[in-house]
């Protein structure tokens, strides 16, 4: 059994049971959290995902690709290594699960983001379907496919050797991700990639995709295997187990104590000096702050979340306050602080030096 983890929803439940007035969980949500995922009988059919997948297939066809990767529901976005199929997160198939993802997962994907991820995974699938990664040309353009994956990769923000698509400079993670991101940019309707990336080193990669599709797009794939990796029918854990495990996987232990109290005092007013609690503003902007800093810094959400939650806790403990008219400036300064500290963590593996 996994050890208890204080997720946002569990904190909400705890505060309710102790009379802190945030409202009890509805019976429907409580039951859904405790349900085994395999027992939810989730399907792609009849959901908005069908429309998004149909759009992906239409985009592939319009760009001269007859291959249409099959899709299935899984625990996360993915394409099993070497297998040209696409896994989509299970929570996208149910509006109630999507609401839980918004609360516990740091924000659910928008329709635009779903299409971005589908195009990215289609890049993996095309790569595997035609075994492009085995060719010498692919190796020259993208690098060694057999290179180990590293979750703690250190991207170079705004490098022109790579396209920009998924946040966090994801193309820099691994040659396979570089190809998938390049393919996604090439596939996106209206991307005008030749003009957008003129003068970039990434342009050669886009040209490779364009030339390869013209050569292979209407031919039969070399790999027809369509076995999914991990389907919802195999997911024995509950919905709450899923989020507990995600929080454990992303958890970054930090011992910051009062390291940034002075910075927070520079941003906000002291106790009783202004009418609004600063904690209210930080809590309201928490998810957007994490998303923006992760997007532009390339720092993992776990590390950014740990930092933001520490600053939120200190803001509360110190009873800092805020004048409503100063909210915009305060958020700008807070974003700057979190970004600088996150970049420091990215390149030194610590938020500050003793």
C-alpha positions in Angstrom: 0.0 0.0 0.0 1.3 3.5 -0.9 1.9 5.9 2.0 -0.6 8.7 2.4 0.2 11.8 0.3 -1.5 15.2 1.1 -2.9 16.0 -2.3 -4.9 19.2 -2.8 -8.2 17.3 -2.7 -7.2 15.4 0.4 -6.3 18.7 2.1 -9.7 20.0 1.1 -11.4 16.9 2.6 -9.4 17.2 5.8 -10.2 20.9 6.3 -13.9 20.2 5.7 -14.0 17.4 8.3 -12.4 19.7 10.9 -14.9 22.5 10.4 -12.8 24.8 8.2 -15.7 25.4 5.9 -14.5 24.6 2.4 -17.4 22.2 1.6 -17.5 18.4 1.8 -16.7 16.3 -1.2 -19.8 15.4 -3.2 -20.8 11.7 -2.9 -20.2 11.4 -6.7 -16.7 12.7 -6.5 -15.8 10.6 -3.4 -17.1 7.5 -5.2 -15.1 8.3 -8.3 -11.9 8.8 -6.4 -12.3 5.4 -4.7 -13.3 3.6 -7.9 -10.8 1.3 -9.7 -9.9 2.7 -13.1 -10.5 -0.7 -14.8 -14.0 -0.7 -13.4 -15.0 2.6 -14.9 -15.5 1.1 -18.4 -13.9 4.1 -20.1 -14.1 4.3 -23.9 -13.0 6.6 -26.6 -16.3 6.1 -28.5 -18.8 8.9 -27.8 -16.4 11.3 -26.3 -14.9 14.6 -27.7 -11.7 12.6 -28.1 -13.2 10.9 -31.2 -13.5 14.3 -32.9 -9.9 15.2 -32.0 -8.5 11.9 -33.3 -10.6 12.3 -36.5 -9.0 15.7 -36.9 -5.5 14.3 -36.5 -6.2 11.6 -39.1 -7.6 14.3 -41.5 -4.5 16.4 -41.0 -2.3 13.4 -41.7 -4.3 12.6 -44.9 -4.1 16.2 -46.0 -0.3 16.2 -45.7 0.0 13.0 -47.8 0.2 10.3 -45.0 -2.0 7.3 -45.4 -0.9 5.8 -42.1 -3.4 6.5 -39.3 -2.2 5.4 -35.9 -4.7 3.7 -33.6 -5.5 5.3 -30.3 -6.4 3.9 -26.9 -6.9 5.1 -23.3 -4.0 4.7 -20.9 -2.5 6.3 -17.7 -0.8 9.1 -19.6 0.2 10.5 -23.1 2.5 8.1 -24.8 3.6 5.9 -27.7 5.1 2.6 -26.7 8.7 2.4 -27.9 8.8 0.9 -31.4 5.0 0.5 -31.6 3.0 2.9 -33.8 0.0 3.4 -31.5 -1.0 6.4 -29.3 -2.1 6.3 -25.7 -4.3 9.1 -24.3 -4.8 9.9 -20.6 -7.9 8.1 -19.3 -9.3 11.2 -17.6 -9.9 12.9 -20.9 -12.7 10.4 -21.6 -15.0 11.6 -18.8 -16.0 15.1 -17.8 -16.0 14.3 -14.0 -12.5 12.8 -14.3 -11.4 15.8 -16.2 -12.6 18.0 -13.3 -10.5 15.9 -10.9 -7.5 16.3 -13.2 -8.0 20.1 -13.2 -7.9 20.0 -9.4 -5.2 17.5 -8.7 -3.1 17.4 -11.8 -2.3 21.1 -12.0 -4.8 21.8 -14.8 -6.4 19.7 -17.5 -5.5 20.0 -21.2 -7.4 22.3 -23.4 -8.7 21.2 -26.8 -5.8 23.0 -28.4 -3.3 21.2 -26.1 -4.9 17.8 -26.8 -4.3 18.3 -30.5 -0.7 19.4 -29.8 -0.1 16.2 -27.9 -1.8 14.1 -30.6 0.4 15.6 -33.3 3.5 14.9 -31.1 2.5 11.3 -30.5 1.7 10.9 -34.2 5.3 11.9 -34.8 6.5 9.0 -32.6 4.1 6.6 -34.3 5.3 7.7 -37.8 8.9 7.3 -36.7 8.2 3.7 -35.4 5.9 2.7 -38.3 8.7 3.3 -40.8 11.7 2.6 -38.5 13.2 5.9 -39.5 15.3 5.9 -36.3 17.3 3.1 -37.8 18.5 5.0 -40.8 21.9 6.8 -41.1 20.2 10.0 -42.2 17.9 10.1 -39.2 20.9 9.6 -37.0 22.8 12.5 -38.7 19.8 14.9 -38.4 18.5 14.0 -34.9 21.1 12.0 -33.1 21.4 8.5 -31.5 18.0 7.0 -30.8 19.5 4.5 -28.3 20.7 7.4 -26.1 19.3 6.9 -22.6 16.3 9.1 -21.6 16.9 11.5 -18.7 14.0 13.1 -16.9 16.3 15.8 -15.5 17.5 17.0 -18.9 18.9 20.6 -18.9 17.5 22.4 -21.9 18.9 25.5 -23.5 16.0 27.9 -23.6 15.4 29.5 -27.0 18.0 27.3 -28.8 17.5 27.5 -32.5 18.6 24.0 -33.1 15.2 22.8 -32.0 11.5 23.6 -32.8 9.3 24.9 -30.0 6.0 23.1 -29.5 5.2 21.4 -26.2 6.2 23.6 -23.2 9.5 23.0 -21.4 11.7 22.9 -24.6 10.7 19.3 -24.8 12.4 18.6 -28.2 15.7 18.8 -26.3 14.9 15.9 -24.0 16.0 13.1 -26.5 16.4 12.6 -30.3 13.1 10.7 -30.4 11.3 13.7 -28.8 13.2 16.0 -31.1 11.7 14.2 -34.1 8.2 14.0 -32.6 8.2 17.7 -31.9 9.6 18.5 -35.4 6.9 16.3 -37.0 4.2 18.0 -34.9 5.3 21.5 -36.0 5.4 20.3 -39.6 1.9 18.8 -39.3 0.2 21.7 -37.6 -2.2 23.5 -40.1 -1.1 27.0 -40.8 2.3 26.7 -39.0 4.1 28.1 -42.1 7.2 26.3 -40.7 9.5 27.2 -43.6 9.1 30.9 -42.9 8.8 30.6 -39.1 12.1 28.7 -38.8 14.1 30.4 -41.6 17.7 30.8 -40.4 17.3 28.2 -37.6 19.2 25.0 -37.4 15.9 23.3 -36.8 14.9 24.1 -40.4 17.0 21.1 -41.7 15.0 18.8 -39.4 11.7 20.1 -40.7 12.9 19.7 -44.3 13.9 16.1 -43.4 10.3 15.4 -42.3 8.9 17.0 -45.4 11.2 15.0 -47.7 10.6 11.8 -45.9 6.8 12.1 -45.9 6.9 12.8 -49.7 8.9 9.6 -50.1 7.1 7.3 -47.7 3.7 8.9 -46.9 1.7 6.7 -49.3 3.6 3.5 -48.8 2.8 0.6 -46.4 4.4 0.9 -43.0 7.1 -1.5 -42.1 5.6 -2.0 -38.7 1.9 -3.0 -38.4 2.0 -4.0 -34.8 -0.7 -2.2 -32.9 -0.4 -3.7 -29.4 -1.1 -1.0 -26.7 1.3 -0.7 -23.8 -0.9 -0.1 -20.7 -4.7 0.2 -21.2 -7.4 1.3 -18.7 -8.6 -2.3 -18.6 -5.3 -3.2 -16.9 -5.3 -0.3 -14.4 -6.1 -2.0 -11.0 -5.6 1.1 -8.9 -8.2 3.6 -8.0 -8.4 7.1 -9.4 -7.0 8.5 -6.1 -4.1 5.9 -6.3 -3.3 7.4 -9.7 -2.9 10.9 -8.3 -1.1 9.7 -5.2 1.5 8.0 -7.4 1.8 11.0 -9.7 2.5 13.2 -6.7 5.1 10.8 -5.4 6.8 10.6 -8.8 6.9 14.3 -9.2 7.7 15.1 -5.6 10.8 17.2 -4.9 11.9 17.5 -1.3 13.1 21.0 -0.4 14.3 22.4 2.9 14.0 26.1 2.3 12.9 27.1 5.8 13.0 31.0 5.7 15.4 31.4 2.8 13.1 33.6 0.8 11.2 35.4 3.5 13.0 38.7 2.8 12.1 38.4 -0.9 8.4 37.9 0.0 8.5 40.9 2.4 9.8 43.0 -0.5 6.9 41.9 -2.7 4.1 42.1 -0.1 3.1 44.2 2.9 3.5 43.2 6.5 0.8 41.8 8.8 -2.2 44.3 9.1 -0.6 46.8 6.7 -3.0 46.2 3.8 -6.6 44.9 3.6 -6.0 41.6 1.6 -4.1 38.5 2.6 -1.3 37.9 0.2 -1.9 34.2 0.5 -5.2 34.7 -1.4 -3.5 36.1 -4.4 -0.7 33.5 -4.5 -3.2 30.6 -4.1 -5.4 32.0 -6.9 -2.4 32.3 -9.3 -0.7 29.0 -8.2 -1.6 26.8 -11.2 -0.9 29.5 -13.8 2.4 30.4 -12.1 3.5 26.8 -12.2 2.5 26.4 -15.8 4.2 29.6 -17.0 7.5 29.0 -15.2 7.7 25.4 -16.3 6.9 26.4 -19.9 9.6 29.0 -20.3 12.3 27.6 -18.0 12.1 23.9 -18.9 12.2 23.1 -15.1 10.0 20.1 -14.2 6.6 20.8 -12.7 7.5 18.9 -9.5 10.3 21.3 -8.7 8.3 24.4 -9.6 5.4 23.1 -7.5 7.6 22.5 -4.5 8.9 26.0 -4.7 5.6 27.7 -5.3 3.9 25.7 -2.5 6.8 26.7 -0.1 6.3 30.4 -1.0 2.6 30.0 -0.5 3.1 28.5 2.9 5.5 31.1 4.0 3.2 33.9 2.8 0.5 32.4 4.9 2.6 31.8 8.0 4.0 35.4 7.9 0.5 36.9 7.5 1.7 39.0 4.6 -0.9 41.4 3.1 -1.5 43.2 -0.1 -3.3 46.3 -1.5 -5.6 45.2 -4.3 -4.3 47.9 -6.6 -0.8 46.4 -6.3 -1.9 42.9 -7.4 -0.5 43.0 -10.9 2.9 44.3 -9.8 3.1 41.7 -7.0 2.4 38.8 -9.4 5.0 40.1 -11.9 7.6 40.2 -9.1 6.5 36.8 -7.9 6.8 35.3 -11.3 10.3 36.8 -11.7 11.3 35.4 -8.3 10.1 31.9 -9.1 11.6 31.9 -12.6 15.0 32.9 -11.3 15.0 30.4 -8.5 13.8 27.6 -10.8 16.5 28.4 -13.4 19.0 28.3 -10.5 17.7 24.8 -9.6 17.9 23.7 -13.2 21.6 24.4 -13.6 22.8 23.9 -10.0 20.3 21.3 -8.6 19.5 23.7 -5.8 17.3 26.8 -5.3 20.0 28.7 -3.4 23.5 28.2 -2.0 24.1 28.2 1.7 
